[in-house]
């Protein structure tokens, strides 16, 4: 990961959960494959929920080491 990307991730982690979801939604829409079509709010919410569960698990695992 580049230094710029690492800084973005660090800044993202400093946001409150609602802001994180809003940013994540914008990023998800920007990188979705064009042939998939626009993601619905329900799809984005489900993907965001799964992502944050995984991030929380990674953080908990890192702290337990």
N, C-alpha and C positions, 0 to 999 in steps of 0.2 A: 504494500500500500504506500502510496506517495505521502510525503509530509503534508501536502494540502488536504488529501483525503482523510488522513489521521486527525488533522485539526477540525475538519468538518464533523467527523464522528464525535470527537470530544465536545464540540459545541452542541451537537445534537443531544448528547447525554445530559447536558446542563439544562435543557428545556424541560418545562413541566410536561406531564404525560399528554395533556390535550394538545399542546403545541407539537409534541413529537408526532402524534397521530396525523395532524394536519400536514406537517412537513413530509411525513412518510407517504401520505396519500398523493401529494404532488409528485414526489419522486416515482412512486409506483405507476402513476399515469404517464409519466415521461418516458419510462423504460419498458412499458408493456409492448409486446410484439404487435406490429401494425395489423397483422392479419387476425389478431384475437378480437379486435373491436374494443370499444370503450368499456372499462370496468365499471360495474355498478357500485353504488355506495355500500351495498351489502357485501359484495365480493371484496372490496377494499377493506372494509371493517374486519371481515373474517381473516384476511391475509395479515392485516396489521396485528390482530389479536394473536395469531400464531407466531408472528415474528417477535412480538414482545415477550411471549412465553419463552421462546428460545433464547432471547437475549437475557432475560432474567435468570434462566438456568445457567447460561454461560457465566454470568457475573457471579452467581452463587458458587459455582464450581471453582472459579478463579479465586474467590475469597477463602474457600476452604482449603486451598493448597498452602 
